[in-house]
Amino acid sequence: MVLSTGWRCLRATGNAIRTVPTYASFSTSTVRLTKSSKPAAKGMSRTQQMTQQRAGFKNKGGVQEKPKAPYKPGERKKLRTTIILSNTNAPRIDAPFLDVENSLDENAVGAIFSLEDTDIDKLRTLDAFRRTQDWKFFHRPSTVLRYESLLVAEKLARISGEQVPERKSERHHGTFQRMVVYGPKGSGKSILMLQTMALALQRNWVVINIPNAHDLVIGHTEYELDTESGLWKQPVYTSQLLSKIGDANRAVLQDMTTNKAYKFGKIEIEAGSPIAKLIAIGAKDSTVSHECFMALLEQLERPESPPTLFTLDVLNEIMQFSEYRDPDFKLIHAHDLAIPNAFLAYLSGKRQFPKGLIMGATSGSGAPRCEALDLALAHEPLPNFSKLDQRVAPSMKRAERWPLGPMDTTEAKSLLEYCRHSGLLRIQGELSDEKVAQAYALSSDLPHEDSPWGDERSINSRSPAPVITDDSGFKDNDDDTTESSAAPAAAPSSEVAVPASPPQASSAGRRPTRRPGRHVVRAVAIDDDLGPLGPLGPLGGDSAEPSEPTTPQPLQEVLPPQPPVKEAAAAAPIPQQRKRDVLESIVLGEDEDSEAIRRSMGVRLPGIGPSAEGGASQKPVFEIHVGDPHKVGDLTTAHTVYNVRTKTTSKAFKVPEFSVERRYSDFLWLYKVLNSNNPGVVVPPPPEKQAVGRFDENFVETRRAALERMLNRICQHPILLQDSDLKLFLESEALNVDIKQREKQSPLPQESKGFLGFGGGFSTTSKFIETDDWFHDRRQYLDALELQLKNLLKAVDGVIKQRKDLSEAAADFSSSLHALSTVELSKSLSSPLDHLSLLQVRIKELHERQAQQDVLTIGITVDEYIRIISSIKLAFQQRQRAFYSCHAAESELVKRRTTFEKLQRQGKTQQDRLTQLSAEVADSERKLHQARVLFEDMGRLMRAELERFEREKVEDFKSAVETFLESSVEAQKELIELWESYLLQLDREEAEMGQIAREQGKKVEEQEQEQEQEQEEEEGQQMDTPVQRKVGEDEEED
């Protein structure tokens, strides 16, 4: 990446490319050479003169010189850390400046760009440059724009709200992102971070840079415990960091003010004060530097704050214990230091800026290796019972992983051209691609004829480009890129050797000693018909004649099913193209489950002949219903019979619609015979046997649904669909008779009892050890998945049991309410109680129905996949048997060959015996060849079957969960409607009772009025009678 690296990496000289040792006037090398070229004094040898100089005497007279003054405190470190960024003696090259516009230009990838003076000053303030980058050999700092630089520039533009083209590899959108750059030593991580800081400063971002985390953990700075946070703060280092932040971001921070007041001891900062004042206080007074730094981060988290770039180099250092110790003299973990803790809080997502980027970079230049970090970068979990640091993986969980490797030929050629124009390289003739390839090949420990920059790019020529994973970002492809494989312009420490001899002699040099370490074994597909067990002899393709070595061909690898991500994708030679083509995600089309795929895989298994492969192009449609379960037989022979109705468009059947009756043992026979006919195929299994309660209504319904799913799955399988025994099962009217006839013709192999009474085990003399990492990882994944599914099934059974308990409780509650309503004399109370009793009966039925729906939706799906995993394990056992058959055939072949050769050495004329043994050897070779072909075909088929299993698992569980949720929602809605109807009925009855009460009141009032009138009439009659008598008497007297 950095141009100056080319000088140090191209330090070798040769006839093809030579270097010109020019020295600047201020270079220490110039002074050294000047002293060494000084002539010796007369009468004194050069050795004597140097001895007297070291002893402190003058060359003449032997007078002792006055010793030089010792270095002042910090002066030696300043001289050691001084970085020279310009060499005025070097030729001036007018390269364009790196700015926002050209960093987004895709055509500018591989070009040289200089840094502007303003950016150089800010980057120097932030300590973005490193001494190992050798900037002093050029007129001004310049860099190569790599494709990774383009991706980072687009990321910055997208965060800033600019419109940039979308890429398939860019799936992590948002205004706040996190990334970790890693790669071998010299791959360009620090330079990529420098370019990111330069582009962020041009966009007026706030840039915070920790140039070397090593300075935070080596125990050379003051530290003290912060009682509020429990973290260890480093006041002096924080004060220096704030000073750099304030100087580099002065233009951005001058207009920002605080939104709250702060008080640090006696220092008070009012609300609305400039943030630059906050930084200045922390930079001046180290006692409050930690509080000021935390306040700065808090202010940058405000929504109106500008975007923030927080970078940290040498990430390895803060992923382990530091050199600091607590009062108990125990080592302090780097995560407990305040500044590393703040960075990791943003990297893990615990804290975030409204807009910004968190960028960390690992280092291979002397930094300690952290195995927990290596596993986290590779998305691998920590081993069980591991003593590795458990705090590393959570801090990396939400960060994108960016693997960075050496340059391609375009970028390296641009670098060498720039070095040539700068006077660092003297090249005879034109700088051609062949010379660049020679340099890269030698730097990668490759012979010249294996140059990775020929017609095709080699898998060793660069590390994998960033590949987005589904969960957490970029994932490494685990390509083994060593330090020597870095391209010249890859990064500050990349090393590219230049041929020290003509190209034809380059391959004769001695290769360096291979360093011990972790080497990734890369599997490359080759055109090999022999299989993994070696040559087959005369029948195996004329193995006696030496065959020409075949060139590895590109392999479109079948991606393994997720979630396991342990294995690496097989790398293949890719034609020369831009890195962006490699970076694009490979979108695999849907797997057409057809015989074409099977033929392309070269699978040849018993029971699948050419006639089966030449089927119709359109897959027939099957619709199978298993219903009408009914019990037949007496007490001793009782069993359940199911009606199997089939509708199909296949021409292999006599009629398109037919039905037969089958019992459970018939389904079990179908499962056994399909496994026997199709080794390596995952056959959908029937439900397990059950001795107790097999005639229970719920159990029969559950078994019926499982058998129906089994038959439909079998008919959807492109291989099992062609099996003749499936046709026999579906349409035979006398299945038992047909089965007996079939077994007479080709009896099933006798297997020991196991799952469902089939294939439980096999005898062998040696234990099978899986040598294929893919199958080993799949087996471990299936074991873990089976355990989790069993736990899930147990939880589902608990939920179903809870619903059944609720149903029983509702039934008891209903009966109690009904009994109470019968003894209650008041109708106004007995009627609501009776209605509530009926409501509880409805609720009981609802819980029972919901429990049955849970069984038939998610419960049956989980149970089915537990059984499918058992069926997959049977396929693994069949593959093991095929492996043992290969070894048995190979042992038999060796035995017969030994007998044949022994008989030949005896020299006896037993021609008949020799002819017989020769025929036996040929027969053994043929059997071995067949066994190897079967084993290889079975492996390929099982890979396709496991992919199909993963795809169907996702679809089935998604459908089951959706159905489970829909049924739960509908049940809750129905329950709400029941209670609402009950309340409405209560209101209606209450209104009716009120109406009746009002009518009765009116009748009572009318009766009372009538009684009052009658009483008044009677009283009037009683009062009128005496008066009338007196009047009558008076009239008589007159």
Sequence and secondary structure as in RCSB ss.txt:
>XXXX:A:sequence
MVLSTGWRCLRATGNAIRTVPTYASFSTSTVRLTKSSKPAAKGMSRTQQMTQQRAGFKNKGGVQEKPKAPYKPGE
RKKLRTTIILSNTNAPRIDAPFLDVENSLDENAVGAIFSLEDTDIDKLRTLDAFRRTQDWKFFHRPSTVLRYESL
LVAEKLARISGEQVPERKSERHHGTFQRMVVYGPKGSGKSILMLQTMALALQRNWVVINIPNAHDLVIGHTEYEL
DTESGLWKQPVYTSQLLSKIGDANRAVLQDMTTNKAYKFGKIEIEAGSPIAKLIAIGAKDSTVSHECFMALLEQL
ERPESPPTLFTLDVLNEIMQFSEYRDPDFKLIHAHDLAIPNAFLAYLSGKRQFPKGLIMGATSGSGAPRCEALDL
ALAHEPLPNFSKLDQRVAPSMKRAERWPLGPMDTTEAKSLLEYCRHSGLLRIQGELSDEKVAQAYALSSDLPHED
SPWGDERSINSRSPAPVITDDSGFKDNDDDTTESSAAPAAAPSSEVAVPASPPQASSAGRRPTRRPGRHVVRAVA
IDDDLGPLGPLGPLGGDSAEPSEPTTPQPLQEVLPPQPPVKEAAAAAPIPQQRKRDVLESIVLGEDEDSEAIRRS
MGVRLPGIGPSAEGGASQKPVFEIHVGDPHKVGDLTTAHTVYNVRTKTTSKAFKVPEFSVERRYSDFLWLYKVLN
SNNPGVVVPPPPEKQAVGRFDENFVETRRAALERMLNRICQHPILLQDSDLKLFLESEALNVDIKQREKQSPLPQ
ESKGFLGFGGGFSTTSKFIETDDWFHDRRQYLDALELQLKNLLKAVDGVIKQRKDLSEAAADFSSSLHALSTVEL
SKSLSSPLDHLSLLQVRIKELHERQAQQDVLTIGITVDEYIRIISSIKLAFQQRQRAFYSCHAAESELVKRRTTF
EKLQRQGKTQQDRLTQLSAEVADSERKLHQARVLFEDMGRLMRAELERFEREKVEDFKSAVETFLESSVEAQKEL
IELWESYLLQLDREEAEMGQIAREQGKKVEEQEQEQEQEQEEEEGQQMDTPVQRKVGEDEEED
>XXXX:A:secstr
 BSTHHHHHT    SSEEE     TT HHHHHHHHHT    TTS HHHHHHHHHHTB SSTT B        TTH
HHHHHH      TTS      B  HHHHT GGGTT EEE  HHHHHHHHHTT   GGG GGGSSS EEE  HHHH
HHHHHHHHHTT      TT    SSEEEEEEE STTSSHHHHHHHHHHHHHHTT EEEEES THHHHSS S  EE
 TTT  EE HHHHHHHHHHHHHHTHHHHTT B SS EEETTEEE TT BHHHHHHHHHH GGGHHHHHHHHHHHH
TSTTS  EEEEEE GGGGGSEEEEE TTS EEEGGGBHHHHHHHHHHHTSS  SSEEEEEE   SS    HHHHH
HHTT    TT  S TTHHHHHTTSEEEE     HHHHHHHHHHHHHTTSEEESS   HHHHHHHHHHHTT  GGG
 TBSSEE TTSS    EEETTTEEE       GGG  TTSSTT      SS GGGGGGS       S        
   SS TT    TTTT TTS                SS   S      EES  HHHHHS         SHHHHHH
HT   TT  HHHHT  SS   EEEEEEEEEEES TTT EEEEEEEEEE  TTSSSSEEEEEEEHHHHHHHHHHHH
HHSTT          SSSTT HHHHHHHHHHHHHHHHHHHHSTTGGG HHHHHHHH SSHHHHHHHHHHHS    
    GGGS      SS      HHHHHHHHHHHHHHHHHHHHHHHHHHHHHHHHHHHHHHHHHHHHHHHHHHH  
 HHHHHHHHHHHHHHHHHHHHHHHHHHHHIIIIIHHHHHHHHHHHHHHHHHHHHHHHHHHHHHHHHHHHHHHHHH
HHHHHHT   HHHHHHHHHHHHHHHHHHHHHHHHHHHHHHHHHHHHHHHHHHHHHHHHHHHHHHHHHHHHHHHHH
HHHHHHHHHHHHHHHHHHHHHHHHHHHHHHHHHHHHHHHHHHHHHHHHHHHHHHHHHHHHHH 
